[in-house]
């Protein structure tokens, strides 16, 4: 119990903000994936301009492009699900806050830690 009283708790609103930032970063990756999908779609419309190396299974440029598009669409769907999960978690994380006593204790511990880290001045 004493150890728990010495632990500096995180601020719930800071954690909620981090969740929001994660969600925003996921949306940014999704935008990038959609742009990549568009570029591969453009390639798929010009199969005569592409070739496939001879390493691995024999496939056509159309097949290779289709597999890339399938993977990108799947990745986007999984990221959308992850963003949705984070969004749902924020319905609860946004409701949390420290009690007044816990916030005061947190400040005390931060001040103590700050004092310990400052060099002692001697005369």
N, CA, C and O atoms as CSV, one atom per row, in Angstrom:
chain,resi,resn,atom,element,x,y,z
A,1,UNK,N,N,0.824,-1.196,0.000
A,1,UNK,CA,C,0.000,0.000,0.000
A,1,UNK,C,C,0.866,1.256,0.000
A,1,UNK,O,O,0.539,2.228,-0.681
A,2,UNK,N,N,1.959,1.250,0.751
A,2,UNK,CA,C,2.835,2.411,0.813
A,2,UNK,C,C,3.442,2.700,-0.557
A,2,UNK,O,O,3.586,3.859,-0.945
A,3,UNK,N,N,3.797,1.637,-1.290
A,3,UNK,CA,C,4.378,1.823,-2.623
A,3,UNK,C,C,3.388,2.518,-3.553
A,3,UNK,O,O,3.781,3.340,-4.381
A,4,UNK,N,N,2.117,2.190,-3.417
A,4,UNK,CA,C,1.094,2.797,-4.257
A,4,UNK,C,C,0.980,4.291,-3.958
A,4,UNK,O,O,0.692,5.076,-4.861
A,5,UNK,N,N,1.197,4.689,-2.726
A,5,UNK,CA,C,1.132,6.100,-2.365
A,5,UNK,C,C,2.336,6.882,-2.877
A,5,UNK,O,O,2.293,8.112,-2.913
A,6,UNK,N,N,3.416,6.196,-3.278
A,6,UNK,CA,C,4.616,6.847,-3.793
A,6,UNK,C,C,4.615,6.915,-5.316
A,6,UNK,O,O,5.482,7.562,-5.905
A,7,UNK,N,N,3.679,6.273,-5.945
A,7,UNK,CA,C,3.628,6.231,-7.404
A,7,UNK,C,C,2.961,7.495,-7.940
A,7,UNK,O,O,1.896,7.896,-7.470
A,8,UNK,N,N,3.602,8.117,-8.931
A,8,UNK,CA,C,3.029,9.304,-9.557
A,8,UNK,C,C,2.066,8.840,-10.644
A,8,UNK,O,O,2.473,8.286,-11.665
A,9,UNK,N,N,0.800,9.076,-10.403
A,9,UNK,CA,C,-0.233,8.636,-11.345
A,9,UNK,C,C,-0.266,9.527,-12.578
A,9,UNK,O,O,-0.020,10.730,-12.485
A,10,UNK,N,N,-0.571,8.938,-13.736
A,10,UNK,CA,C,-0.755,9.763,-14.928
A,10,UNK,C,C,-2.061,10.543,-14.823
A,10,UNK,O,O,-2.963,10.170,-14.073
A,11,UNK,N,N,-2.148,11.612,-15.570
A,11,UNK,CA,C,-3.373,12.416,-15.597
A,11,UNK,C,C,-4.303,11.805,-16.644
A,11,UNK,O,O,-3.932,11.704,-17.814
A,12,UNK,N,N,-5.508,11.395,-16.236
A,12,UNK,CA,C,-6.430,10.740,-17.185
A,12,UNK,C,C,-6.692,11.541,-18.454
A,12,UNK,O,O,-6.796,10.955,-19.531
A,13,UNK,N,N,-6.800,12.849,-18.359
A,13,UNK,CA,C,-7.063,13.646,-19.570
A,13,UNK,C,C,-5.872,13.596,-20.530
A,13,UNK,O,O,-6.050,13.670,-21.746
A,14,UNK,N,N,-4.646,13.471,-19.979
A,14,UNK,CA,C,-3.475,13.315,-20.853
A,14,UNK,C,C,-3.530,11.991,-21.599
A,14,UNK,O,O,-3.200,11.918,-22.783
A,15,UNK,N,N,-3.947,10.950,-20.899
A,15,UNK,CA,C,-4.070,9.637,-21.540
A,15,UNK,C,C,-5.157,9.663,-22.606
A,15,UNK,O,O,-4.996,9.090,-23.683
A,16,UNK,N,N,-6.265,10.334,-22.297
A,16,UNK,CA,C,-7.345,10.456,-23.272
A,16,UNK,C,C,-6.860,11.195,-24.515
A,16,UNK,O,O,-7.201,10.820,-25.637
A,17,UNK,N,N,-6.070,12.236,-24.317
A,17,UNK,CA,C,-5.519,12.980,-25.450
A,17,UNK,C,C,-4.595,12.091,-26.282
A,17,UNK,O,O,-4.593,12.170,-27.510
A,18,UNK,N,N,-3.815,11.251,-25.617
A,18,UNK,CA,C,-2.942,10.325,-26.342
A,18,UNK,C,C,-3.756,9.344,-27.175
A,18,UNK,O,O,-3.384,9.027,-28.304
A,19,UNK,N,N,-4.876,8.860,-26.616
A,19,UNK,CA,C,-5.747,7.975,-27.395
A,19,UNK,C,C,-6.260,8.694,-28.637
A,19,UNK,O,O,-6.288,8.121,-29.726
A,20,UNK,N,N,-6.667,9.948,-28.469
A,20,UNK,CA,C,-7.149,10.738,-29.601
A,20,UNK,C,C,-6.035,10.888,-30.634
A,20,UNK,O,O,-6.283,10.765,-31.833
A,21,UNK,N,N,-4.797,11.156,-30.173
A,21,UNK,CA,C,-3.666,11.291,-31.093
A,21,UNK,C,C,-3.395,9.982,-31.834
A,21,UNK,O,O,-3.080,10.001,-33.024
A,22,UNK,N,N,-3.515,8.845,-31.141
A,22,UNK,CA,C,-3.350,7.548,-31.811
A,22,UNK,C,C,-4.385,7.403,-32.922
A,22,UNK,O,O,-4.069,6.983,-34.036
A,23,UNK,N,N,-5.608,7.753,-32.600
A,23,UNK,CA,C,-6.694,7.654,-33.580
A,23,UNK,C,C,-6.404,8.542,-34.791
A,23,UNK,O,O,-6.630,8.132,-35.930
A,24,UNK,N,N,-5.909,9.745,-34.549
A,24,UNK,CA,C,-5.561,10.659,-35.636
A,24,UNK,C,C,-4.414,10.100,-36.488
A,24,UNK,O,O,-4.436,10.219,-37.713
A,25,UNK,N,N,-3.419,9.494,-35.843
A,25,UNK,CA,C,-2.300,8.910,-36.597
A,25,UNK,C,C,-2.783,7.746,-37.454
A,25,UNK,O,O,-2.327,7.568,-38.584
A,26,UNK,N,N,-3.705,6.957,-36.915
A,26,UNK,CA,C,-4.259,5.847,-37.695
A,26,UNK,C,C,-5.002,6.398,-38.905
A,26,UNK,O,O,-4.879,5.854,-40.002
A,27,UNK,N,N,-5.769,7.464,-38.724
A,27,UNK,CA,C,-6.495,8.064,-39.847
A,27,UNK,C,C,-5.518,8.604,-40.891
A,27,UNK,O,O,-5.787,8.536,-42.091
A,28,UNK,N,N,-4.389,9.138,-40.436
A,28,UNK,CA,C,-3.378,9.622,-41.377
A,28,UNK,C,C,-2.808,8.456,-42.187
A,28,UNK,O,O,-2.616,8.576,-43.397
A,29,UNK,N,N,-2.542,7.343,-41.530
A,29,UNK,CA,C,-2.044,6.154,-42.243
A,29,UNK,C,C,-3.099,5.660,-43.224
A,29,UNK,O,O,-2.770,5.243,-44.334
A,30,UNK,N,N,-4.362,5.705,-42.818
A,30,UNK,CA,C,-5.433,5.275,-43.717
A,30,UNK,C,C,-5.495,6.158,-44.957
A,30,UNK,O,O,-5.699,5.658,-46.063
A,31,UNK,N,N,-5.321,7.465,-44.784
A,31,UNK,CA,C,-5.300,8.367,-45.956
A,31,UNK,C,C,-4.141,7.993,-46.882
A,31,UNK,O,O,-4.294,7.970,-48.103
A,32,UNK,N,N,-2.989,7.704,-46.293
A,32,UNK,CA,C,-1.830,7.301,-47.098
A,32,UNK,C,C,-2.096,5.985,-47.828
A,32,UNK,O,O,-1.712,5.822,-48.986
A,33,UNK,N,N,-2.754,5.049,-47.145
A,33,UNK,CA,C,-3.089,3.769,-47.785
A,33,UNK,C,C,-4.049,3.975,-48.955
A,33,UNK,O,O,-3.897,3.354,-50.007
A,34,UNK,N,N,-5.028,4.841,-48.768
A,34,UNK,CA,C,-5.982,5.101,-49.855
A,34,UNK,C,C,-5.275,5.750,-51.047
A,34,UNK,O,O,-5.594,5.451,-52.198
A,35,UNK,N,N,-4.322,6.629,-50.773
A,35,UNK,CA,C,-3.546,7.229,-51.868
A,35,UNK,C,C,-2.729,6.144,-52.578
A,35,UNK,O,O,-2.615,6.149,-53.804
A,36,UNK,N,N,-2.169,5.224,-51.809
A,36,UNK,CA,C,-1.404,4.119,-52.395
A,36,UNK,C,C,-2.327,3.221,-53.216
A,36,UNK,O,O,-1.946,2.753,-54.289
A,37,UNK,N,N,-3.532,2.981,-52.719
A,37,UNK,CA,C,-4.507,2.193,-53.486
A,37,UNK,C,C,-4.785,2.863,-54.829
A,37,UNK,O,O,-4.860,2.194,-55.860
A,38,UNK,N,N,-4.933,4.168,-54.810
A,38,UNK,CA,C,-5.211,4.897,-56.053
A,38,UNK,C,C,-4.055,4.729,-57.037
A,38,UNK,O,O,-4.273,4.536,-58.233
A,39,UNK,N,N,-2.831,4.803,-56.529
A,39,UNK,CA,C,-1.669,4.660,-57.410
A,39,UNK,C,C,-1.608,3.256,-58.010
A,39,UNK,O,O,-1.292,3.095,-59.189
A,40,UNK,N,N,-1.912,2.238,-57.195
A,40,UNK,CA,C,-1.910,0.868,-57.723
A,40,UNK,C,C,-3.078,0.648,-58.687
A,40,UNK,O,O,-2.956,-0.118,-59.643
A,41,UNK,N,N,-4.191,1.307,-58.444
A,41,UNK,CA,C,-5.313,1.237,-59.377
A,41,UNK,C,C,-4.888,1.812,-60.725
A,41,UNK,O,O,-5.218,1.262,-61.776
A,42,UNK,N,N,-4.158,2.918,-60.687
A,42,UNK,CA,C,-3.643,3.495,-61.934
A,42,UNK,C,C,-2.729,2.499,-62.655
A,42,UNK,O,O,-2.808,2.344,-63.874
A,43,UNK,N,N,-1.864,1.830,-61.894
A,43,UNK,CA,C,-0.998,0.812,-62.508
A,43,UNK,C,C,-1.821,-0.323,-63.117
A,43,UNK,O,O,-1.510,-0.819,-64.200
A,44,UNK,N,N,-2.865,-0.723,-62.410
A,44,UNK,CA,C,-3.681,-1.851,-62.904
A,44,UNK,C,C,-4.358,-1.518,-64.226
A,44,UNK,O,O,-4.727,-2.419,-64.979
A,45,UNK,N,N,-4.521,-0.239,-64.511
A,45,UNK,CA,C,-5.154,0.182,-65.753
A,45,UNK,C,C,-4.166,0.257,-66.920
A,45,UNK,O,O,-4.542,0.570,-68.050
A,46,UNK,N,N,-2.888,-0.038,-66.621
A,46,UNK,CA,C,-1.868,-0.035,-67.674
A,46,UNK,C,C,-0.983,-1.280,-67.551
A,46,UNK,O,O,0.231,-1.168,-67.381
A,47,UNK,N,N,-1.605,-2.484,-67.639
A,47,UNK,CA,C,-0.809,-3.703,-67.431
A,47,UNK,C,C,0.283,-3.892,-68.484
A,47,UNK,O,O,1.300,-4.534,-68.223
A,48,UNK,N,N,0.069,-3.338,-69.656
A,48,UNK,CA,C,1.070,-3.482,-70.717
A,48,UNK,C,C,2.359,-2.730,-70.388
A,48,UNK,O,O,3.397,-2.979,-71.000
A,49,UNK,N,N,2.296,-1.822,-69.434
A,49,UNK,CA,C,3.471,-1.033,-69.055
A,49,UNK,C,C,4.257,-1.687,-67.913
A,49,UNK,O,O,5.269,-1.146,-67.468
A,50,UNK,N,N,3.795,-2.851,-67.440
A,50,UNK,CA,C,4.453,-3.509,-66.310
A,50,UNK,C,C,4.914,-4.902,-66.682
A,50,UNK,O,O,4.435,-5.513,-67.638
A,51,UNK,N,N,5.860,-5.382,-65.894
A,51,UNK,CA,C,6.298,-6.772,-65.999
A,51,UNK,C,C,6.556,-7.272,-64.584
A,51,UNK,O,O,6.645,-6.497,-63.632
A,52,UNK,N,N,6.672,-8.579,-64.480
A,52,UNK,CA,C,6.910,-9.219,-63.182
A,52,UNK,C,C,8.233,-9.966,-63.282
A,52,UNK,O,O,8.549,-10.565,-64.311
A,53,UNK,N,N,9.004,-9.920,-62.192
A,53,UNK,CA,C,10.279,-10.650,-62.210
A,53,UNK,C,C,10.016,-12.159,-62.205
A,53,UNK,O,O,8.873,-12.595,-62.064
A,54,UNK,N,N,11.055,-12.931,-62.357
A,54,UNK,CA,C,10.901,-14.395,-62.412
A,54,UNK,C,C,11.239,-15.047,-61.081
A,54,UNK,O,O,11.415,-16.264,-61.021
A,55,UNK,N,N,11.333,-14.273,-60.027
A,55,UNK,CA,C,11.605,-14.815,-58.694
A,55,UNK,C,C,10.279,-15.235,-58.058
A,55,UNK,O,O,9.369,-14.415,-57.935
A,56,UNK,N,N,10.164,-16.462,-57.666
A,56,UNK,CA,C,8.924,-16.920,-57.039
A,56,UNK,C,C,7.942,-17.460,-58.046
A,56,UNK,O,O,8.293,-17.788,-59.179
A,57,UNK,N,N,6.680,-17.546,-57.598
A,57,UNK,CA,C,5.643,-18.128,-58.457
A,57,UNK,C,C,5.416,-17.267,-59.705
A,57,UNK,O,O,5.605,-16.051,-59.692
A,58,UNK,N,N,5.014,-17.928,-60.753
A,58,UNK,CA,C,4.730,-17.211,-61.995
A,58,UNK,C,C,3.370,-16.533,-61.887
A,58,UNK,O,O,2.350,-17.182,-61.657
A,59,UNK,N,N,3.380,-15.224,-62.056
A,59,UNK,CA,C,2.142,-14.440,-62.024
A,59,UNK,C,C,2.244,-13.351,-63.076
A,59,UNK,O,O,3.327,-13.021,-63.561
A,60,UNK,N,N,1.102,-12.812,-63.410
A,60,UNK,CA,C,1.060,-11.706,-64.370
A,60,UNK,C,C,1.101,-10.379,-63.598
A,60,UNK,O,O,0.849,-10.350,-62.393
A,61,UNK,N,N,1.416,-9.294,-64.291
A,61,UNK,CA,C,1.358,-7.991,-63.628
A,61,UNK,C,C,-0.036,-7.688,-63.061
A,61,UNK,O,O,-0.164,-7.087,-61.994
A,62,UNK,N,N,-1.066,-8.108,-63.783
A,62,UNK,CA,C,-2.442,-7.902,-63.297
A,62,UNK,C,C,-2.671,-8.628,-61.975
A,62,UNK,O,O,-3.259,-8.075,-61.046
A,63,UNK,N,N,-2.199,-9.873,-61.901
A,63,UNK,CA,C,-2.367,-10.642,-60.675
A,63,UNK,C,C,-1.592,-10.013,-59.512
A,63,UNK,O,O,-2.099,-9.920,-58.395
A,64,UNK,N,N,-0.376,-9.590,-59.787
A,64,UNK,CA,C,0.436,-8.963,-58.745
A,64,UNK,C,C,-0.233,-7.684,-58.233
A,64,UNK,O,O,-0.318,-7.457,-57.026
A,65,UNK,N,N,-0.697,-6.870,-59.148
A,65,UNK,CA,C,-1.355,-5.615,-58.775
A,65,UNK,C,C,-2.632,-5.887,-57.988
A,65,UNK,O,O,-2.914,-5.209,-57.000
A,66,UNK,N,N,-3.397,-6.877,-58.426
A,66,UNK,CA,C,-4.629,-7.228,-57.718
A,66,UNK,C,C,-4.334,-7.668,-56.285
A,66,UNK,O,O,-5.054,-7.290,-55.361
A,67,UNK,N,N,-3.286,-8.460,-56.095
A,67,UNK,CA,C,-2.938,-8.920,-54.757
A,67,UNK,C,C,-2.502,-7.755,-53.857
A,67,UNK,O,O,-2.827,-7.724,-52.670
A,68,UNK,N,N,-1.776,-6.813,-54.426
A,68,UNK,CA,C,-1.389,-5.627,-53.653
A,68,UNK,C,C,-2.635,-4.849,-53.243
A,68,UNK,O,O,-2.756,-4.438,-52.089
A,69,UNK,N,N,-3.559,-4.645,-54.176
A,69,UNK,CA,C,-4.783,-3.902,-53.867
A,69,UNK,C,C,-5.617,-4.614,-52.804
A,69,UNK,O,O,-6.167,-3.970,-51.911
A,70,UNK,N,N,-5.709,-5.918,-52.899
A,70,UNK,CA,C,-6.452,-6.685,-51.888
A,70,UNK,C,C,-5.821,-6.485,-50.511
A,70,UNK,O,O,-6.526,-6.276,-49.524
A,71,UNK,N,N,-4.496,-6.550,-50.449
A,71,UNK,CA,C,-3.798,-6.368,-49.174
A,71,UNK,C,C,-3.995,-4.959,-48.627
A,71,UNK,O,O,-4.208,-4.793,-47.426
A,72,UNK,N,N,-3.927,-3.946,-49.480
A,72,UNK,CA,C,-4.108,-2.560,-49.036
A,72,UNK,C,C,-5.523,-2.314,-48.529
A,72,UNK,O,O,-5.720,-1.639,-47.518
A,73,UNK,N,N,-6.504,-2.863,-49.236
A,73,UNK,CA,C,-7.901,-2.725,-48.793
A,73,UNK,C,C,-8.089,-3.424,-47.444
A,73,UNK,O,O,-8.764,-2.896,-46.560
A,74,UNK,N,N,-7.498,-4.601,-47.287
A,74,UNK,CA,C,-7.597,-5.320,-46.017
A,74,UNK,C,C,-6.930,-4.567,-44.878
A,74,UNK,O,O,-7.472,-4.496,-43.775
A,75,UNK,N,N,-5.751,-4.002,-45.142
A,75,UNK,CA,C,-5.054,-3.225,-44.114
A,75,UNK,C,C,-5.884,-2.010,-43.710
A,75,UNK,O,O,-5.977,-1.688,-42.526
A,76,UNK,N,N,-6.484,-1.338,-44.682
A,76,UNK,CA,C,-7.322,-0.183,-44.397
A,76,UNK,C,C,-8.519,-0.582,-43.539
A,76,UNK,O,O,-8.882,0.134,-42.606
A,77,UNK,N,N,-9.124,-1.706,-43.848
A,77,UNK,CA,C,-10.289,-2.165,-43.071
A,77,UNK,C,C,-9.896,-2.469,-41.625
A,77,UNK,O,O,-10.624,-2.124,-40.694
A,78,UNK,N,N,-8.752,-3.110,-41.442
A,78,UNK,CA,C,-8.307,-3.421,-40.080
A,78,UNK,C,C,-7.964,-2.142,-39.311
A,78,UNK,O,O,-8.253,-2.034,-38.120
A,79,UNK,N,N,-7.351,-1.177,-39.995
A,79,UNK,CA,C,-7.058,0.091,-39.330
A,79,UNK,C,C,-8.342,0.847,-38.988
A,79,UNK,O,O,-8.421,1.494,-37.944
A,80,UNK,N,N,-9.340,0.769,-39.859
A,80,UNK,CA,C,-10.635,1.408,-39.564
A,80,UNK,C,C,-11.253,0.785,-38.314
A,80,UNK,O,O,-11.820,1.486,-37.476
A,81,UNK,N,N,-11.141,-0.514,-38.200
A,81,UNK,CA,C,-11.660,-1.209,-37.013
A,81,UNK,C,C,-10.900,-0.770,-35.765
A,81,UNK,O,O,-11.501,-0.540,-34.715
A,82,UNK,N,N,-9.586,-0.658,-35.882
A,82,UNK,CA,C,-8.772,-0.226,-34.749
A,82,UNK,C,C,-9.139,1.204,-34.341
A,82,UNK,O,O,-9.280,1.492,-33.153
A,83,UNK,N,N,-9.291,2.094,-35.317
A,83,UNK,CA,C,-9.681,3.473,-35.017
A,83,UNK,C,C,-11.045,3.504,-34.325
A,83,UNK,O,O,-11.254,4.279,-33.392
A,84,UNK,N,N,-11.959,2.669,-34.782
A,84,UNK,CA,C,-13.278,2.590,-34.154
A,84,UNK,C,C,-13.192,2.105,-32.718
A,84,UNK,O,O,-13.898,2.608,-31.844
A,85,UNK,N,N,-12.335,1.137,-32.476
A,85,UNK,CA,C,-12.147,0.631,-31.117
A,85,UNK,C,C,-11.599,1.726,-30.210
A,85,UNK,O,O,-12.063,1.896,-29.082
A,86,UNK,N,N,-10.611,2.469,-30.705
A,86,UNK,CA,C,-10.066,3.573,-29.906
A,86,UNK,C,C,-11.126,4.637,-29.658
A,86,UNK,O,O,-11.220,5.179,-28.557
A,87,UNK,N,N,-11.911,4.932,-30.664
A,87,UNK,CA,C,-12.975,5.923,-30.509
A,87,UNK,C,C,-13.967,5.483,-29.429
A,87,UNK,O,O,-14.390,6.286,-28.597
A,88,UNK,N,N,-14.325,4.216,-29.453
A,88,UNK,CA,C,-15.252,3.699,-28.427
A,88,UNK,C,C,-14.624,3.762,-27.043
A,88,UNK,O,O,-15.315,4.046,-26.065
A,89,UNK,N,N,-13.313,3.498,-26.944
A,89,UNK,CA,C,-12.658,3.547,-25.640
A,89,UNK,C,C,-12.654,4.969,-25.084
A,89,UNK,O,O,-12.673,5.169,-23.870
A,90,UNK,N,N,-12.628,5.953,-25.982
A,90,UNK,CA,C,-12.605,7.346,-25.540
A,90,UNK,C,C,-13.931,7.778,-24.923
A,90,UNK,O,O,-13.973,8.770,-24.195
A,91,UNK,N,N,-15.007,7.056,-25.198
A,91,UNK,CA,C,-16.273,7.362,-24.528
A,91,UNK,C,C,-16.111,7.225,-23.023
A,91,UNK,O,O,-16.804,7.884,-22.247
A,92,UNK,N,N,-15.189,6.363,-22.622
A,92,UNK,CA,C,-14.958,6.119,-21.199
A,92,UNK,C,C,-13.728,6.878,-20.697
A,92,UNK,O,O,-13.746,7.440,-19.601
A,93,UNK,N,N,-12.670,6.893,-21.493
A,93,UNK,CA,C,-11.446,7.559,-21.039
A,93,UNK,C,C,-11.665,9.050,-20.829
A,93,UNK,O,O,-11.041,9.651,-19.954
A,94,UNK,N,N,-12.541,9.649,-21.620
A,94,UNK,CA,C,-12.801,11.086,-21.494
A,94,UNK,C,C,-13.572,11.421,-20.221
A,94,UNK,O,O,-13.673,12.590,-19.848
A,95,UNK,N,N,-14.107,10.421,-19.564
A,95,UNK,CA,C,-14.890,10.647,-18.355
A,95,UNK,C,C,-14.059,10.572,-17.079
A,95,UNK,O,O,-14.543,10.914,-16.000
A,96,UNK,N,N,-12.798,10.122,-17.201
A,96,UNK,CA,C,-11.964,9.917,-16.021
A,96,UNK,C,C,-11.226,11.180,-15.604
A,96,UNK,O,O,-10.826,11.991,-16.439
A,97,UNK,N,N,-11.056,11.329,-14.299
A,97,UNK,CA,C,-10.204,12.384,-13.746
A,97,UNK,C,C,-9.727,11.922,-12.380
A,97,UNK,O,O,-10.335,11.050,-11.760
A,98,UNK,N,N,-8.639,12.512,-11.918
A,98,UNK,CA,C,-8.143,12.191,-10.574
A,98,UNK,C,C,-9.023,12.889,-9.550
A,98,UNK,O,O,-9.564,13.965,-9.807
A,99,UNK,N,N,-9.156,12.271,-8.399
A,99,UNK,CA,C,-9.842,12.949,-7.294
A,99,UNK,C,C,-8.964,14.120,-6.857
A,99,UNK,O,O,-7.779,14.174,-7.187
A,100,UNK,N,N,-9.547,15.044,-6.123
A,100,UNK,CA,C,-8.763,16.174,-5.620
A,100,UNK,C,C,-7.594,15.680,-4.780
A,100,UNK,O,O,-6.479,16.189,-4.903
A,101,UNK,N,N,-7.843,14.694,-3.927
A,101,UNK,CA,C,-6.779,14.162,-3.063
A,101,UNK,C,C,-5.674,13.514,-3.899
A,101,UNK,O,O,-4.491,13.705,-3.615
A,102,UNK,N,N,-6.045,12.759,-4.915
A,102,UNK,CA,C,-5.041,12.105,-5.765
A,102,UNK,C,C,-4.256,13.135,-6.570
A,102,UNK,O,O,-3.054,12.972,-6.777
A,103,UNK,N,N,-4.924,14.195,-7.025
A,103,UNK,CA,C,-4.232,15.254,-7.775
A,103,UNK,C,C,-3.246,15.989,-6.867
A,103,UNK,O,O,-2.134,16.312,-7.287
A,104,UNK,N,N,-3.655,16.254,-5.620
A,104,UNK,CA,C,-2.749,16.908,-4.662
A,104,UNK,C,C,-1.552,16.014,-4.353
A,104,UNK,O,O,-0.419,16.491,-4.299
A,105,UNK,N,N,-1.797,14.728,-4.152
A,105,UNK,CA,C,-0.712,13.787,-3.868
A,105,UNK,C,C,0.235,13.705,-5.065
A,105,UNK,O,O,1.450,13.625,-4.889
A,106,UNK,N,N,-0.300,13.724,-6.246
A,106,UNK,CA,C,0.522,13.696,-7.460
A,106,UNK,C,C,1.443,14.916,-7.503
A,106,UNK,O,O,2.634,14.791,-7.789
A,107,UNK,N,N,0.891,16.081,-7.221
A,107,UNK,CA,C,1.688,17.304,-7.199
A,107,UNK,C,C,2.788,17.240,-6.148
A,107,UNK,O,O,3.920,17.653,-6.399
A,108,UNK,N,N,2.449,16.718,-4.962
A,108,UNK,CA,C,3.462,16.578,-3.906
A,108,UNK,C,C,4.606,15.695,-4.377
A,108,UNK,O,O,5.774,16.049,-4.223
A,109,UNK,N,N,4.272,14.553,-4.948
A,109,UNK,CA,C,5.295,13.618,-5.413
A,109,UNK,C,C,6.148,14.227,-6.526
A,109,UNK,O,O,7.362,14.024,-6.558
A,110,UNK,N,N,5.520,14.970,-7.437
A,110,UNK,CA,C,6.278,15.635,-8.498
A,110,UNK,C,C,7.231,16.679,-7.922
A,110,UNK,O,O,8.378,16.784,-8.358
A,111,UNK,N,N,6.754,17.456,-6.937
A,111,UNK,CA,C,7.604,18.460,-6.303
A,111,UNK,C,C,8.771,17.808,-5.569
A,111,UNK,O,O,9.901,18.293,-5.633
A,112,UNK,N,N,8.492,16.708,-4.871
A,112,UNK,CA,C,9.563,15.983,-4.170
A,112,UNK,C,C,10.590,15.457,-5.165
A,112,UNK,O,O,11.794,15.567,-4.934
A,113,UNK,N,N,10.131,14.899,-6.246
A,113,UNK,CA,C,11.037,14.367,-7.265
A,113,UNK,C,C,11.863,15.490,-7.874
A,113,UNK,O,O,13.052,15.314,-8.142
A,114,UNK,N,N,11.245,16.635,-8.092
A,114,UNK,CA,C,11.951,17.784,-8.657
A,114,UNK,C,C,13.037,18.274,-7.694
A,114,UNK,O,O,14.148,18.593,-8.117
A,115,UNK,N,N,12.710,18.333,-6.401
A,115,UNK,CA,C,13.700,18.761,-5.407
A,115,UNK,C,C,14.871,17.789,-5.336
A,115,UNK,O,O,16.017,18.212,-5.182
A,116,UNK,N,N,14.598,16.495,-5.445
A,116,UNK,CA,C,15.677,15.492,-5.393
A,116,UNK,C,C,16.594,15.595,-6.602
A,116,UNK,O,O,17.783,15.291,-6.508
A,117,UNK,N,N,16.058,16.016,-7.720
A,117,UNK,CA,C,16.852,16.085,-8.941
A,117,UNK,C,C,17.686,17.357,-9.042
A,117,UNK,O,O,18.679,17.383,-9.769
A,118,UNK,N,N,17.306,18.397,-8.335
A,118,UNK,CA,C,18.071,19.638,-8.357
A,118,UNK,C,C,19.384,19.445,-7.614
A,118,UNK,O,O,19.413,18.816,-6.557
A,119,UNK,N,N,20.470,19.981,-8.158
A,119,UNK,CA,C,21.746,19.865,-7.436
A,119,UNK,C,C,21.722,20.708,-6.166
A,119,UNK,O,O,21.173,21.809,-6.133
A,120,UNK,N,N,22.327,20.161,-5.136
A,120,UNK,CA,C,22.425,20.901,-3.856
A,120,UNK,C,C,23.521,21.925,-3.986
A,120,UNK,O,O,24.608,21.635,-4.484
A,121,UNK,N,N,23.230,23.118,-3.536
A,121,UNK,CA,C,24.227,24.188,-3.594
A,121,UNK,C,C,24.886,24.303,-2.217
A,121,UNK,O,O,24.207,24.356,-1.192
A,122,UNK,N,N,26.186,24.339,-2.217
A,122,UNK,CA,C,26.893,24.539,-0.959
A,122,UNK,C,C,27.535,25.898,-0.964
A,122,UNK,O,O,27.864,26.434,-2.022
A,123,UNK,N,N,27.715,26.461,0.215
A,123,UNK,CA,C,28.290,27.809,0.306
A,123,UNK,C,C,29.754,27.749,0.541
A,123,UNK,O,O,30.405,28.789,0.645
